[in-house]
Each structure stands twice: as C-alpha cells, then as structure tokens.
Amino acid sequence: MDINVLLQGIKKEILVDETISYSKEECQDLGIEALENIHVIGKIYKDLNEEIACDLKVEGTMQLQDAISNESVSYPFSFDLVENIEEFIEKEKNTLAFKRLLWENIVLEVPIRYTTVNDYNAYQGEGWRLMSEDSIHRESHPFEDLFNEEKE
C-alpha cells in the first residue's frame, strides 16, 4: 500500500476500505483451509508522535477443519486493530506491508480447536463415546467410586 502522501504530509490520513484474500499456500502452516474476502475498514494516519498508526476494523471468515468431525467449517472472526505500525513500513519504497500487517494479527485469531458439532451421539463406538464438557459433569463416571475411596 502506497503511503507516500502520508509520509510527505500531503494528507493527514488514508481511508481504508479493502477486501483481502490469502492463498492456500500462505495459510497451510496454520491449518487454515481458506482465508478469503477479509474486509478491512478504517484509517492509517500519523499519530501525535508523527509515527504511522492505524485504526482498523477487520472482519472475515476462515475455513478450518472441525476438531471433532474433520469436516471443513467456517469460523467467523472480527477484531479491531489500533496500533503503531512503523515496523511494517518499507521506507525505501514509501509503502506499507499491509498484507503482512493483517496476517500477523489474523494469526492471533486462529483457534486451537473449533467445532460446530452439537450432537455427540454420532461419535461413539463399542466401549467408547464422545461427551461434551456439560454432560461429563452431569453424568456419573464408571470410576467415580474408585476416586471417592481414595479421598477417604
């Protein structure tokens, strides 16, 4: 992104209303299957210290593998980005590494585990079944007596 007008003082701010996408190759190391149509709106400006800063709202959806069903699921995310962005300026080119700035903040939004599964009954076999956290606390456990004996 060219920020020459900002660096030379021609403009006080640059308004941003962009849609950004990342390739599958850029996302694969994080387990993201797709990261497209990320909407960024806000401004890039010089702060009181005459340093380049941003005030952006970022919204999008990433395609992830469901932690339980292994199906591809959509994970919506949204965050505000208000910070000094001097480190992303390529001074010799008078440009801002905008995609890299967004990427470093999108990475923080990737969940460790994400699932859309609500019915755990489909995930069971002979001698085992998948249970939600809530059902674990409501049901008795097969080894509950053993643990109670150890406490006494």
FIDREN-908460 format. One record per residue: z, x, y of N, C-alpha, C, O in turn; residue number from 1. Coordinates in Angstrom, 3 decimals, always signed. Atoms other than C-alpha are relative to their C-alpha. Example, Ala and Ser with C-alpha at 12.3 -4.5 7.8 and 13.67 -1.06 7.14 Angstrom:
! residues 2
SITE,npz,npx,npy,capz,capx,capy,cpz,cpx,cpy,opz,opx,opy,i
SITE,+0.000,+0.890,-1.190,+7.800,+12.300,-4.500,+0.000,+0.900,+1.200,+0.665,+1.936,+1.181,1
SITE,-0.060,-0.820,-1.190,+7.140,+13.670,-1.060,+0.730,-0.770,+1.090,+0.899,-0.261,+2.198,2
This chain:
! residues 152
SITE,npz,npx,npy,capz,capx,capy,cpz,cpx,cpy,opz,opx,opy,i
SITE,+0.000,+0.851,-1.166,+0.000,+0.000,+0.000,+0.000,+0.902,+1.236,+0.842,+1.790,+1.365,1
SITE,+0.126,-0.787,-1.228,-1.050,+1.459,+3.344,+1.065,-0.454,+1.004,+1.123,-1.626,+1.378,2
SITE,-1.053,+0.321,-0.984,+1.899,+1.623,+5.757,-0.167,+0.828,+1.278,+0.793,+1.026,+2.024,3
SITE,+0.285,-0.836,-1.157,+0.241,+3.763,+8.437,+0.371,-0.692,+1.314,+0.915,-0.049,+2.212,4
SITE,-0.313,+0.726,-1.243,+0.641,+1.043,+11.120,+1.506,-0.055,+0.251,+1.947,-0.126,+1.398,5
SITE,-1.456,+0.006,-0.113,+4.374,+1.013,+10.425,+0.515,+1.394,+0.380,+1.388,+1.533,+1.236,6
SITE,-0.428,-1.376,-0.256,+4.772,+4.785,+10.424,-0.352,+0.449,+1.421,+0.389,+1.220,+2.031,7
SITE,+0.421,-0.379,-1.353,+2.882,+5.137,+13.717,+0.598,-0.895,+1.077,+0.383,-0.652,+2.264,8
SITE,-0.639,+0.881,-0.968,+4.856,+2.344,+15.377,-0.925,-1.059,+0.571,-0.570,-1.712,+1.552,9
SITE,+0.942,+1.017,-0.473,+1.823,+0.081,+15.841,+0.547,-1.399,-0.276,+0.395,-2.309,+0.539,10
SITE,-0.632,+1.261,+0.370,+3.634,-2.736,+14.049,+1.452,+0.257,-0.349,+1.811,+1.350,-0.784,11
SITE,-1.423,-0.118,+0.323,+7.354,-3.387,+13.572,+0.275,-0.347,-1.457,+1.275,+0.090,-2.027,12
SITE,-0.177,+0.383,+1.392,+6.911,-4.908,+10.120,-1.342,-0.342,-0.621,-2.303,-0.680,+0.071,13
SITE,+1.174,+0.409,+0.770,+4.353,-5.566,+7.434,+0.443,-1.150,-0.880,+1.353,-1.000,-1.696,14
SITE,-0.314,+1.149,+0.829,+4.477,-9.002,+5.886,-0.670,+0.161,-1.362,-1.816,+0.600,-1.462,15
SITE,+0.492,-0.153,+1.370,+4.052,-9.050,+2.119,-0.054,-1.376,-0.655,+0.910,-2.141,-0.608,16
SITE,+0.190,+1.199,+0.816,+2.672,-11.922,+0.039,-1.032,+0.398,-1.043,-2.228,+0.157,-0.880,17
SITE,+0.868,-0.612,+1.002,+1.254,-10.301,-3.076,+0.294,-0.537,-1.394,+1.397,-1.006,-1.677,18
SITE,-0.165,+0.288,+1.420,+0.718,-11.049,-6.744,-0.357,+1.275,-0.748,-1.452,+1.814,-0.585,19
SITE,+0.131,-1.276,+0.702,+1.148,-8.023,-9.007,+0.038,-0.241,-1.504,+0.747,-1.126,-1.982,20
SITE,-0.043,+0.035,+1.467,+0.458,-7.502,-12.722,+0.079,+1.426,-0.514,-0.338,+2.366,+0.162,21
SITE,-0.080,-1.298,+0.666,+1.153,-4.628,-15.096,-0.725,-0.104,-1.330,-0.719,-1.157,-1.969,22
SITE,+0.736,-0.002,+1.265,-0.929,-3.642,-18.102,+0.965,+0.047,-1.185,+2.139,+0.384,-1.032,23
SITE,-0.827,-0.053,+1.212,+0.351,-3.884,-21.671,+0.489,+1.420,-0.257,+1.608,+1.616,-0.733,24
SITE,-0.376,-1.400,+0.212,+0.396,-0.087,-21.832,+1.195,+0.392,+0.877,+2.061,+1.152,+0.442,25
SITE,-1.098,-0.311,-0.904,+2.736,+0.106,-18.835,+1.316,-0.617,-0.470,+2.390,-0.101,-0.163,26
SITE,-1.185,+0.768,+0.389,+5.152,-2.388,-20.440,+0.512,+0.292,-1.402,+1.668,-0.006,-1.700,27
SITE,-0.326,-0.072,+1.424,+5.180,-1.460,-24.120,+1.283,+0.755,-0.323,+1.950,+0.410,-1.298,28
SITE,-1.210,-0.770,+0.298,+8.041,+1.067,-23.976,+1.279,-0.813,+0.193,+2.323,-0.462,-0.355,29
SITE,-1.172,+0.843,-0.247,+10.418,-1.664,-22.766,+0.050,-1.227,-0.891,+0.997,-2.008,-0.808,30
SITE,+0.036,+1.175,+0.859,+9.437,-4.252,-25.362,-0.519,-1.235,+0.710,-0.373,-2.349,+0.207,31
SITE,+0.614,+1.119,-0.723,+7.708,-6.422,-22.778,-1.424,-0.143,-0.519,-2.190,+0.820,-0.532,32
SITE,+1.348,+0.237,+0.519,+4.592,-8.011,-24.242,-1.008,-0.223,+1.124,-2.164,+0.184,+1.005,33
SITE,+0.879,+0.238,-1.148,+3.123,-9.103,-20.897,+0.848,-0.165,+1.255,+1.961,-0.690,+1.216,34
SITE,-0.674,+0.095,-1.289,+4.088,-8.902,-17.248,-1.089,-0.215,+1.047,-1.622,+0.731,+1.626,35
SITE,+1.114,+0.342,-0.875,+1.576,-10.731,-15.106,+0.438,-0.994,+1.064,+1.442,-1.690,+0.916,36
SITE,-0.198,+0.970,-1.081,+1.441,-12.744,-11.894,+1.420,+0.015,+0.577,+2.071,-1.023,+0.697,37
SITE,-1.293,-0.152,-0.648,+4.604,-11.395,-10.322,-0.217,-0.232,+1.492,-0.991,+0.480,+2.130,38
SITE,+0.195,+0.347,-1.401,+4.869,-12.959,-6.884,+1.059,+0.705,+0.852,+2.257,+0.604,+0.591,39
SITE,-0.873,-0.745,-0.906,+6.334,-10.803,-4.116,-0.251,-0.500,+1.414,-1.387,-0.506,+1.888,40
SITE,+0.124,+0.488,-1.374,+7.021,-12.207,-0.664,+1.140,+0.600,+0.823,+2.260,+0.743,+0.332,41
SITE,-1.024,-0.570,-0.872,+8.893,-10.692,+2.276,-0.609,+0.926,+1.028,-1.706,+0.681,+1.530,42
SITE,+0.489,-0.919,-1.030,+8.522,-7.770,+4.646,+0.445,+1.426,-0.276,+1.442,+1.675,-0.954,43
SITE,-0.329,-1.428,+0.010,+8.523,-3.992,+4.907,+0.105,+0.382,+1.470,-0.761,+0.023,+2.268,44
SITE,-0.275,-0.245,-1.413,+9.953,-2.643,+8.151,+0.753,+1.319,+0.176,+1.184,+1.940,-0.796,45
SITE,-0.837,-1.150,-0.333,+11.692,+0.239,+9.918,+1.388,-0.536,+0.329,+1.534,-1.455,+1.135,46
SITE,-1.371,+0.457,-0.254,+15.472,-0.170,+9.867,+0.554,+0.683,+1.263,-0.176,+1.379,+1.969,47
SITE,-0.620,-0.558,-1.209,+17.915,+0.868,+12.607,-0.007,+1.525,+0.026,+0.059,+2.127,+1.098,48
SITE,+0.061,-1.463,+0.086,+17.768,+4.480,+11.381,-1.431,+0.516,+0.014,-1.680,+1.694,-0.239,49
SITE,+1.432,-0.340,-0.018,+13.962,+4.435,+11.713,-0.514,+0.419,-1.378,-1.473,+1.183,-1.485,50
SITE,+0.459,-0.253,+1.359,+13.636,+4.600,+7.925,-0.663,-1.268,-0.532,-0.365,-2.377,-0.089,51
SITE,+0.743,+1.135,+0.550,+11.336,+2.386,+5.894,+0.891,-0.744,-0.996,+1.483,-0.145,-1.893,52
SITE,-0.824,+0.860,+0.853,+13.129,-0.524,+4.226,-0.806,-1.242,-0.362,-1.877,-1.489,+0.192,53
SITE,+0.679,+1.233,+0.388,+12.176,-3.772,+2.540,+1.005,-1.124,-0.149,+2.193,-0.904,-0.381,54
SITE,-0.746,+1.226,+0.252,+13.419,-7.320,+2.278,-0.981,-0.902,-0.733,-1.776,-1.606,-0.110,55
SITE,+0.988,+0.680,+0.832,+11.512,-8.875,-0.615,+0.661,-0.946,-0.990,+1.782,-0.707,-1.439,56
SITE,-0.389,+0.935,+1.059,+11.873,-11.810,-2.994,-1.054,+0.171,-1.090,-2.249,+0.012,-0.839,57
SITE,+0.911,-0.244,+1.119,+10.359,-11.071,-6.417,+0.261,-1.042,-1.073,+1.400,-1.237,-1.495,58
SITE,-0.114,+1.019,+1.049,+9.673,-13.804,-8.979,-1.135,+0.192,-0.993,-2.256,+0.539,-0.622,59
SITE,+1.038,-0.113,+1.010,+7.807,-13.729,-12.236,+0.506,-0.427,-1.359,+1.625,-0.918,-1.506,60
SITE,-0.329,+0.313,+1.381,+7.796,-14.271,-15.957,-0.489,+1.136,-0.868,-1.628,+1.587,-0.740,61
SITE,+0.414,-1.022,+0.955,+7.757,-11.654,-18.660,-0.037,-0.615,-1.392,+0.783,-1.469,-1.728,62
SITE,+0.102,+0.434,+1.389,+6.666,-12.263,-22.239,+0.768,+1.009,-0.842,+0.487,+2.207,-0.806,63
SITE,-0.835,-0.834,+0.854,+9.243,-10.919,-24.694,-0.034,-0.535,-1.423,-0.482,-1.654,-1.673,64
SITE,-0.160,+0.445,+1.376,+9.843,-11.091,-28.405,+1.393,-0.613,-0.135,+2.395,+0.017,+0.203,65
SITE,-1.260,+0.697,+0.192,+12.548,-13.638,-29.231,+0.881,+0.809,-0.953,+0.411,+1.265,-1.995,66
SITE,-0.920,-0.826,+0.787,+15.617,-11.826,-30.620,+0.310,-0.599,-1.366,+0.749,+0.125,-2.260,67
SITE,-0.296,+0.633,+1.279,+16.009,-14.360,-33.454,-1.268,-0.364,-0.756,-1.415,-0.012,-1.926,68
SITE,+1.193,+0.495,+0.694,+12.635,-15.916,-34.250,-1.156,+0.998,-0.014,-2.113,+0.814,-0.767,69
SITE,+1.058,-1.000,-0.151,+10.488,-12.876,-33.304,-1.297,-0.563,+0.568,-2.332,+0.103,+0.522,70
SITE,+1.160,+0.592,-0.650,+8.074,-15.242,-31.555,-0.078,+0.487,+1.439,+0.922,+0.930,+2.004,71
SITE,+0.177,-0.356,-1.396,+6.652,-14.479,-28.136,+0.554,-1.130,+0.870,+0.177,-2.289,+0.696,72
SITE,-0.617,+0.998,-0.873,+8.713,-16.273,-25.462,-0.089,+0.461,+1.458,-0.184,+1.654,+1.747,73
SITE,+0.025,-0.284,-1.436,+8.631,-16.485,-21.681,+1.419,+0.146,+0.519,+2.294,-0.662,+0.206,74
SITE,-1.306,-0.243,-0.615,+11.574,-15.064,-19.758,-0.210,+0.054,+1.515,-0.726,+1.044,+2.034,75
SITE,+0.154,-0.015,-1.462,+11.608,-16.054,-16.071,+1.052,+0.890,+0.655,+2.198,+0.948,+0.209,76
SITE,-0.950,-0.828,-0.740,+13.207,-13.649,-13.621,-0.265,-0.135,+1.493,-1.357,-0.505,+1.925,77
SITE,+0.091,+0.068,-1.447,+13.873,-13.545,-9.918,+1.083,+0.903,+0.581,+2.213,+0.911,+0.094,78
SITE,-1.007,-0.832,-0.658,+15.626,-11.058,-7.651,-0.415,+0.289,+1.435,-1.593,+0.241,+1.787,79
SITE,+0.228,-0.418,-1.381,+15.978,-10.051,-4.026,+0.080,+1.513,+0.046,+0.948,+2.124,-0.577,80
SITE,+0.045,-1.450,-0.134,+15.113,-6.502,-3.114,+0.140,+0.334,+1.484,-0.809,+0.206,+2.257,81
SITE,-0.292,-0.355,-1.385,+16.748,-5.382,+0.134,+0.583,+1.405,-0.037,+1.751,+1.597,-0.373,82
SITE,-0.477,-1.383,+0.067,+16.980,-1.616,+0.380,-0.915,+0.947,+0.752,-2.030,+0.595,+1.138,83
SITE,+0.782,-1.085,-0.562,+15.780,+1.620,+1.889,-0.988,+0.452,-1.070,-0.607,+0.644,-2.225,84
SITE,+1.018,-0.367,+0.988,+12.508,+2.609,+0.208,-0.726,+1.302,+0.363,-1.868,+1.525,-0.039,85
SITE,+0.584,-1.282,-0.415,+11.876,+6.030,+1.740,-0.504,+0.826,-1.190,-1.528,+1.501,-1.087,86
SITE,+0.373,-0.822,+1.156,+11.716,+7.624,-1.726,-1.332,-0.415,-0.632,-1.894,+0.334,-1.431,87
SITE,+1.257,+0.489,+0.569,+8.625,+5.549,-2.579,-1.187,+0.231,+0.933,-2.304,-0.198,+0.641,88
SITE,+1.075,-0.269,-0.951,+6.605,+6.724,+0.424,-0.683,+1.303,-0.367,-0.037,+2.326,-0.589,89
SITE,+0.813,-1.199,+0.226,+3.799,+9.165,-0.225,-0.458,+0.449,+1.384,-1.486,+0.002,+1.893,90
SITE,+0.162,-0.390,-1.411,+3.961,+10.894,+3.163,-1.401,+0.533,+0.310,-1.976,+0.194,+1.344,91
SITE,+1.305,-0.600,-0.275,+0.706,+12.854,+2.863,-1.121,-1.035,+0.026,-2.182,-0.792,+0.601,92
SITE,+1.021,+1.061,+0.038,-1.200,+9.609,+2.233,+0.358,-1.184,+0.902,-0.450,-2.097,+1.076,93
SITE,-0.490,+1.131,-0.798,+0.866,+7.308,+4.510,-0.053,-1.308,-0.785,-0.436,-2.355,-0.263,94
SITE,+0.026,+1.187,+0.859,+1.181,+4.904,+1.604,+1.358,-0.188,-0.676,+2.173,+0.732,-0.761,95
SITE,-1.200,+0.365,+0.733,+3.942,+3.153,-0.271,-0.389,-0.245,-1.451,-1.325,-0.996,-1.727,96
SITE,+0.238,+0.212,+1.438,+4.024,+3.321,-4.081,+0.643,-1.346,-0.371,+1.720,-1.405,-0.965,97
SITE,-0.543,+1.352,+0.099,+4.513,-0.444,-4.179,+0.249,-0.423,-1.445,+1.301,-0.982,-1.754,98
SITE,-0.169,+0.393,+1.406,+3.975,-1.000,-7.915,+1.149,+0.758,-0.647,+1.878,+0.193,-1.462,99
SITE,-1.100,-0.791,+0.550,+6.394,+1.811,-8.764,+1.338,-0.519,+0.514,+2.306,-0.589,-0.244,100
SITE,-1.201,+0.592,-0.584,+9.000,+0.332,-6.379,+0.387,-1.264,-0.761,+1.547,-1.433,-1.135,101
SITE,-0.278,+1.234,+0.729,+8.709,-3.046,-8.098,+0.395,+0.289,-1.433,+1.342,-0.304,-1.952,102
SITE,-0.254,-0.320,+1.401,+8.641,-1.530,-11.577,+1.439,+0.452,-0.214,+2.103,-0.009,-1.142,103
SITE,-1.358,-0.515,+0.155,+11.922,+0.332,-11.094,+1.053,-1.094,+0.135,+2.161,-0.951,-0.381,104
SITE,-0.939,+1.106,-0.144,+13.585,-2.946,-10.137,-0.209,-1.067,-1.062,+0.749,-1.737,-1.450,105
SITE,+0.272,+0.945,+1.085,+11.886,-5.134,-12.764,+0.654,+0.485,-1.286,+1.155,-0.321,-2.070,106
SITE,-0.621,-0.586,+1.195,+13.159,-2.767,-15.463,+1.456,-0.449,-0.125,+1.947,-0.658,-1.235,107
SITE,-1.398,+0.428,+0.009,+16.692,-3.790,-14.486,+0.163,-1.455,-0.428,+1.263,-1.870,-0.793,108
SITE,-0.040,+1.418,+0.339,+15.829,-7.432,-15.214,-0.287,-0.273,-1.484,-0.106,-1.400,-1.944,109
SITE,+0.335,+0.198,+1.413,+14.767,-6.900,-18.854,+1.293,-0.210,-0.787,+2.168,+0.657,-0.777,110
SITE,-1.234,+0.252,+0.750,+17.424,-8.498,-21.071,+0.055,+0.840,-1.278,-0.980,+1.183,-1.850,111
SITE,-0.162,-0.745,+1.250,+18.844,-6.591,-24.033,-0.415,-0.883,-1.170,-1.128,-0.443,-2.072,112
SITE,+0.384,+0.996,+1.009,+18.498,-9.721,-26.187,-0.269,-1.311,+0.712,+0.442,-1.682,+1.647,113
SITE,+0.304,+1.297,-0.582,+16.888,-13.031,-25.344,-0.531,-0.903,-1.094,-1.363,-0.491,-1.901,114
SITE,+0.475,+0.957,+0.991,+16.362,-16.120,-27.454,-0.113,-1.382,+0.617,+0.637,-1.747,+1.522,115
SITE,+0.143,+1.398,-0.395,+15.153,-19.653,-26.954,+0.373,-0.911,-1.164,+0.234,-2.130,-1.065,116
SITE,-0.362,+0.770,+1.192,+16.359,-20.753,-30.410,+1.260,-0.813,+0.280,+2.275,-0.279,+0.728,117
SITE,-1.154,+0.888,-0.148,+18.689,-23.750,-30.254,+0.498,-0.493,-1.352,+1.689,-0.760,-1.512,118
SITE,-0.354,+0.506,+1.324,+18.657,-24.871,-33.889,+0.069,+1.177,-0.974,-0.955,+1.692,-1.422,119
SITE,-0.196,-1.154,+0.877,+20.135,-22.133,-36.051,-0.143,-0.367,-1.476,-0.148,+0.523,-2.326,120
SITE,+0.100,+0.439,+1.391,+19.775,-24.220,-39.240,-1.252,+0.524,-0.695,-1.259,+0.680,-1.916,121
SITE,+1.232,-0.513,+0.584,+16.258,-22.917,-39.776,+0.145,+1.457,-0.444,-0.703,+1.976,-1.169,122
SITE,-0.203,-1.424,+0.292,+17.659,-19.396,-40.082,+1.167,+0.164,-0.963,+2.283,+0.500,-0.566,123
SITE,-1.011,-0.145,+1.039,+19.552,-19.334,-43.354,-0.683,+0.295,-1.321,-1.881,+0.063,-1.487,124
SITE,+0.517,-0.315,+1.326,+19.115,-18.224,-46.912,+1.114,-0.183,-1.010,+2.131,-0.813,-0.720,125
SITE,-1.010,+0.150,+1.044,+21.046,-18.008,-50.144,+1.179,+0.918,+0.306,+1.064,+2.141,+0.227,126
SITE,-1.212,-0.763,-0.272,+24.559,-16.926,-49.218,+0.152,+0.467,+1.431,+1.122,+1.157,+1.747,127
SITE,-0.133,-0.405,-1.396,+23.920,-16.406,-45.517,-0.596,-1.063,+0.912,-1.444,-1.853,+0.498,128
SITE,+0.587,+0.852,-1.022,+23.197,-18.327,-42.336,+0.323,+0.575,+1.364,+1.342,+1.238,+1.555,129
SITE,-0.184,-0.439,-1.366,+22.841,-17.573,-38.688,+0.819,-1.050,+0.732,+0.560,-2.248,+0.615,130
SITE,-0.877,+0.924,-0.714,+25.538,-19.085,-36.478,+0.041,+0.382,+1.475,-0.068,+1.554,+1.837,131
SITE,-0.165,-0.259,-1.434,+25.903,-19.452,-32.738,+1.436,+0.444,+0.252,+2.310,+0.240,-0.590,132
SITE,-1.360,-0.417,-0.375,+28.938,-17.990,-30.963,+0.950,-1.187,+0.005,+2.086,-1.078,-0.457,133
SITE,-0.851,+1.186,-0.083,+30.276,-21.506,-30.349,+0.410,-0.495,-1.383,+1.569,-0.848,-1.600,134
SITE,-0.328,+0.518,+1.333,+30.070,-22.545,-33.994,+0.913,+0.958,-0.762,+1.671,+0.518,-1.625,135
SITE,-0.888,-0.970,+0.648,+31.818,-19.352,-35.113,+1.448,-0.318,+0.343,+2.322,-0.256,-0.521,136
SITE,-1.366,+0.291,-0.450,+34.884,-20.299,-33.072,+0.499,-1.368,-0.467,+1.707,-1.581,-0.570,137
SITE,-0.392,+1.348,+0.410,+34.865,-23.934,-34.230,+0.231,-0.113,-1.503,+1.048,-0.922,-1.943,138
SITE,-0.087,+0.124,+1.455,+34.477,-23.375,-37.975,+1.007,+0.990,-0.569,+1.311,+2.019,+0.036,139
SITE,-0.884,-0.942,+0.678,+36.874,-21.783,-40.398,-0.872,+1.060,-0.671,-2.033,+0.815,-0.998,140
SITE,+0.726,-1.110,+0.597,+35.847,-18.462,-41.858,+0.451,+0.195,-1.438,+1.609,-0.075,-1.758,141
SITE,-0.381,-0.186,+1.394,+35.794,-17.618,-45.562,+1.109,+1.038,-0.189,+1.830,+0.985,-1.184,142
SITE,-0.998,-1.051,+0.124,+38.049,-14.590,-44.943,+1.186,-0.220,+0.931,+2.008,+0.677,+1.122,143
SITE,-1.040,+0.294,-0.970,+40.361,-16.290,-42.467,+1.413,+0.192,-0.592,+2.285,+0.749,+0.075,144
SITE,-1.310,-0.149,+0.646,+43.311,-16.399,-44.933,+0.364,+1.465,-0.181,+1.521,+1.845,-0.003,145
SITE,-0.224,-1.422,+0.188,+42.939,-12.704,-45.647,+0.493,+0.658,+1.287,+1.430,+1.457,+1.266,146
SITE,-0.411,-0.567,-1.279,+43.197,-11.825,-41.950,+1.372,-0.500,+0.415,+2.156,+0.259,+0.983,147
SITE,-1.318,+0.559,-0.348,+46.186,-14.123,-41.453,+1.109,+0.653,-0.790,+2.202,+0.851,-0.261,148
SITE,-0.999,-0.668,+0.826,+48.040,-12.454,-44.346,+0.326,+1.388,+0.531,+1.478,+1.819,+0.483,149
SITE,-0.213,-1.362,-0.524,+47.573,-9.008,-42.787,+0.860,-0.013,+1.249,+1.589,+0.948,+1.492,150
SITE,-0.771,+0.096,-1.234,+49.146,-10.175,-39.500,+1.482,-0.228,-0.274,+2.327,+0.150,+0.537,151
SITE,-1.393,+0.329,+0.294,+52.342,-11.344,-41.200,+0.814,+1.177,-0.447,+2.005,+1.034,-0.726,152
